Amino acid sequence: MREKSADWFKAHKVPVAIAAAAVAVVIVAVMVVVVVTQKGDSAPASGTTVSAVQTTAPTTAPATTAVETTAAATQAARPSASAQSSGGGQTTPAATETAASLTDGSKTVYYPQSLTSMDRKYPVIVWANGTGCATATYNALLETFAEAGYIVVADASVMTADGTAQRDSIDYILGEATRSGSPFYNKVDMSNIGAAGHSQGGRSAVNAAQADSRIRFVLSIAGASSADEARGLNTPIFFMTGTSDAIVLSSMWVEPSYAAVTGRAVYASLTGGVHTTCMTNPEKISDYAVEWFDAYLKNDRAAMNTFAADGALSKDGDWQDFACKN
């Protein structure tokens, strides 16, 4: 579905009052998901501020959020991904970096603290938010990416579908890389840039990659792209979803998008994962996200093997329906 929510209601001649009520119901329902998940999480990620909630497709009936609320509460009791085995039985080591961030207009940039003292260049992730979700909602996840050695540029837009904001984020950080006085002056690896996003932001990442050859890979988390938007994409992409996502149904959005791309692609669904998992329990998906980054932006062969047909992800019992191609 290519229309934004408002366009959909207009196209289908839904009265404005009903449309507004429907959106309000979805917003309130998903707020319940976030609150219940946070209460059930025994070790919430520090620094995470859930200041906005995800609202997505008009295909979502308010009643389905009850399923997602139950799944979120159950999921919160599961052990974190950081305590699980990853990459051939090795336990993922704790991050040695500390994340820092700054806000410049519509851009929030997360980066390794060592960037300020190291004479080296860092690869870049441009991030897109989900519908109605402030960047701060993803603080814990984006800080994890920075701790792994990446500059993460997140635009403040909460309606990101066409990919424009992410392409603008590339222009922004490349400009900072050449601006004397910028903290990122001579610190950006301009040839290693990836796009990642959640929900409508995952859709944005697909569309940005379709239009911009500077993007070397895509991570779509519960992405709401359509098969038409993904069709013919030749940029490597990891479609990450959850078995209990009642907002962006994998069978309607994620699986058809995976089938439509022509390049390297990986699909996997977190057991019990809900639409807001990357906000409330980012540790459940961050290890594999970082390995995907490492594979394509750091040329890490071991990380690349994680996503092979017989790799670690395919054998991880916490993930279902693994598929890969090309």
Backbone hydrogen bonds, N-H to C=O, Kabsch-Sander energy under -0.5 kcal/mol:
donor,donor_aa,acceptor,acceptor_aa,energy
8,W,4,K,-2.3
9,F,5,S,-2.1
10,K,6,A,-2.0
11,A,7,D,-2.9
12,H,8,W,-1.9
13,K,10,K,-1.7
14,V,9,F,-2.6
19,A,15,P,-2.6
20,A,16,V,-2.9
21,A,17,A,-2.2
22,A,18,I,-2.7
23,V,19,A,-2.3
24,A,20,A,-2.3
25,V,21,A,-2.4
26,V,22,A,-2.2
27,I,23,V,-2.5
28,V,24,A,-2.5
29,A,25,V,-2.6
30,V,26,V,-2.5
31,M,27,I,-1.9
32,V,28,V,-1.5
33,V,29,A,-1.3
34,V,30,V,-2.1
35,V,31,M,-2.5
36,V,32,V,-2.9
37,T,33,V,-2.3
38,Q,34,V,-2.3
39,K,35,V,-2.2
40,G,36,V,-1.8
41,D,37,T,-0.9
41,D,38,Q,-0.6
42,S,40,G,-0.6
42,S,76,A,-0.6
48,T,45,A,-1.3
49,T,136,A,-1.2
50,V,48,T,-0.6
51,S,49,T,-1.6
55,T,131,T,-1.3
60,T,57,A,-1.8
61,A,59,T,-0.6
64,T,61,A,-1.9
65,T,62,P,-1.5
66,A,63,A,-1.3
67,V,64,T,-0.8
68,E,64,T,-1.3
69,T,65,T,-2.4
70,T,66,A,-2.0
71,A,67,V,-2.3
72,A,68,E,-2.4
73,A,69,T,-2.0
74,T,70,T,-2.1
75,Q,71,A,-2.9
76,A,72,A,-2.0
77,A,73,A,-0.6
77,A,74,T,-1.1
78,R,75,Q,-1.9
83,A,80,S,-1.3
84,Q,81,A,-1.6
86,S,90,Q,-2.8
90,Q,86,S,-0.7
90,Q,87,G,-0.5
92,T,84,Q,-0.8
97,E,147,E,-0.5
100,A,111,Y,-2.7
102,L,109,V,-1.8
104,D,107,K,-3.3
107,K,104,D,-1.9
108,T,154,A,-2.7
109,V,102,L,-3.1
110,Y,108,T,-0.5
110,Y,152,V,-2.7
111,Y,100,A,-2.6
113,Q,98,T,-3.3
115,L,112,P,-1.9
116,T,113,Q,-1.5
117,S,114,S,-1.8
118,M,114,S,-2.1
120,R,118,M,-1.2
122,Y,187,K,-2.8
124,V,192,N,-2.4
125,I,151,I,-2.8
126,V,194,G,-2.7
127,W,125,I,-0.6
127,W,153,V,-2.8
128,A,196,A,-1.4
129,N,157,S,-0.5
132,G,158,V,-1.9
133,C,130,G,-2.1
134,A,132,G,-0.6
137,T,134,A,-1.6
138,Y,135,T,-2.2
139,N,136,A,-1.7
142,L,138,Y,-2.7
143,E,139,N,-2.7
144,T,140,A,-1.6
145,F,141,L,-1.7
146,A,142,L,-1.9
147,E,143,E,-2.5
148,A,144,T,-1.1
149,G,146,A,-1.9
150,Y,145,F,-1.2
151,I,123,P,-2.5
152,V,110,Y,-3.2
152,V,150,Y,-0.6
153,V,125,I,-2.7
153,V,151,I,-0.5
154,A,108,T,-2.8
154,A,152,V,-0.6
155,D,127,W,-1.2
156,A,106,S,-2.0
163,G,160,T,-2.4
167,R,163,G,-1.9
168,D,164,T,-2.3
169,S,165,A,-1.8
170,I,166,Q,-1.6
171,D,167,R,-1.9
172,Y,168,D,-2.5
173,I,169,S,-2.4
174,L,170,I,-2.3
175,G,171,D,-1.9
176,E,172,Y,-2.3
177,A,173,I,-1.8
178,T,174,L,-0.6
178,T,175,G,-0.9
179,R,176,E,-1.0
180,S,178,T,-0.8
182,S,179,R,-2.3
185,Y,182,S,-1.7
186,N,177,A,-2.6
187,K,184,F,-2.2
189,D,122,Y,-2.6
189,D,187,K,-0.5
190,M,188,V,-1.3
192,N,189,D,-1.7
193,I,191,S,-0.5
193,I,214,R,-0.5
194,G,124,V,-2.6
195,A,217,F,-2.3
196,A,126,V,-2.5
197,G,219,L,-1.7
198,H,128,A,-1.6
199,S,221,I,-2.7
201,G,198,H,-3.0
202,G,199,S,-0.7
203,R,199,S,-1.8
204,S,200,Q,-2.2
205,A,201,G,-2.1
206,V,202,G,-1.7
207,N,203,R,-2.3
208,A,204,S,-3.0
209,A,205,A,-2.2
210,Q,206,V,-2.0
211,A,207,N,-1.2
212,D,208,A,-1.5
215,I,212,D,-1.5
216,R,193,I,-3.5
216,R,214,R,-0.5
218,V,236,P,-2.3
219,L,195,A,-2.2
220,S,238,F,-2.5
221,I,197,G,-2.7
221,I,219,L,-0.6
222,A,220,S,-0.7
222,A,240,M,-3.7
224,A,199,S,-1.8
230,A,226,S,-2.0
231,R,227,A,-1.8
232,G,260,A,-2.1
233,L,230,A,-2.3
237,I,264,R,-1.9
238,F,218,V,-2.0
239,F,237,I,-0.6
239,F,266,V,-3.4
240,M,220,S,-2.8
240,M,238,F,-0.8
241,T,268,A,-2.1
243,T,270,L,-2.6
244,S,273,G,-2.2
245,D,242,G,-1.3
246,A,244,S,-0.8
249,L,247,I,-0.7
252,M,249,L,-0.8
253,W,249,L,-2.2
254,V,249,L,-0.6
255,E,250,S,-2.9
257,S,253,W,-1.5
258,Y,254,V,-2.5
259,A,255,E,-2.4
260,A,256,P,-1.3
261,V,257,S,-1.2
261,V,258,Y,-0.5
262,T,233,L,-1.7
263,G,233,L,-2.2
265,A,325,K,-1.9
266,V,237,I,-2.2
267,Y,323,A,-2.9
268,A,239,F,-1.9
269,S,320,Q,-2.4
270,L,241,T,-3.0
271,T,318,D,-2.8
273,G,270,L,-2.1
277,T,274,V,-1.4
279,M,276,T,-1.5
280,T,276,T,-2.4
281,N,277,T,-2.7
284,K,281,N,-2.0
285,I,282,P,-1.6
286,S,282,P,-1.9
287,D,283,E,-0.5
289,A,285,I,-1.7
290,V,286,S,-2.8
291,E,287,D,-2.1
292,W,288,Y,-2.0
293,F,289,A,-2.0
294,D,290,V,-3.1
295,A,291,E,-2.3
296,Y,292,W,-1.5
297,L,293,F,-3.2
298,K,293,F,-0.5
298,K,294,D,-1.4
300,D,294,D,-1.8
301,R,299,N,-0.8
304,M,300,D,-2.2
305,N,301,R,-2.2
306,T,302,A,-0.9
306,T,303,A,-0.7
307,F,303,A,-0.5
307,F,304,M,-1.4
308,A,305,N,-1.5
311,G,308,A,-2.0
313,L,306,T,-1.9
314,S,306,T,-0.5
315,K,311,G,-0.8
315,K,312,A,-0.7
316,D,312,A,-0.6
316,D,313,L,-1.0
317,G,315,K,-0.6
319,W,316,D,-1.9
320,Q,269,S,-3.2
323,A,267,Y,-2.2
325,K,265,A,-2.1
